């Protein structure tokens, strides 16, 4: 069973989905690299994936984002 992502996790994943780097995400949401990395680690764990592309794909399948 997949855990529900928090609004902040969805925001971070959407920014990554839009091509932003971790540094760009930090600047956009005013948090540290460690915080962004922790959010990504939580997202990967909740979705049962090991990388950003898998996380984006699963999130799209779960309806977090409209498919491109």
N, C-alpha and C positions, 0 to 999 in steps of 0.2 A: 504494500500500500504506500502510495506517495503522500508525503506530508504537504500541507498547504504552505505556500510561500507567503512571507509577510509583505506588506506594501513596500517596505524599503528594499527587500530582496528583489521584488519585481522591478522596482525602479532601477536598481543596479544592473540587473540582467538585461533590461530593455536598453540601457545605455551601451552595454557591451554588444548587444545585438545590433545596435546602430553603428558599430565600428569604433567606439571610443576605447582607448587604452586605459589601463588602470590609472595612470597619471591624469588622463583627461577626466575620468570619472571622479577622481579625488577633487579636482578643481571645480567640477560641475556641482557636486553635492557637499563640498566643504568638509570632507573627512580625510583621515590619513590613509596611506597605502595599506597599512595593517588592517584597518577597518574594512576597506573594500575587499581585501584578500579573505578576511574572515567571513564576510557576507557571501563571497563566491564559494568558499569551502562549505558553508551551511547550505547553499543552493545545491551544490553537487551532491551532498549527503542526502538531502531531502528528496532529490529527483533520482538518486541512484545512478549517477553518471560520474565520469572522470575528467571531463573537459568542457570548455565553454560551448563548443558546437553542439555536443550532445545535450547540454542543458537547454540551449535555445530550441533545439528540435523538440525535445520533450515538452518544454513550456508551451510551444506552439500547439502541439498535439492536445495538451490539456486545456487549451483555450485562454492562456494568459495573454497571448498576442495573436492578432489576426495573421493568417498565413500571407506571405508575400505574393 
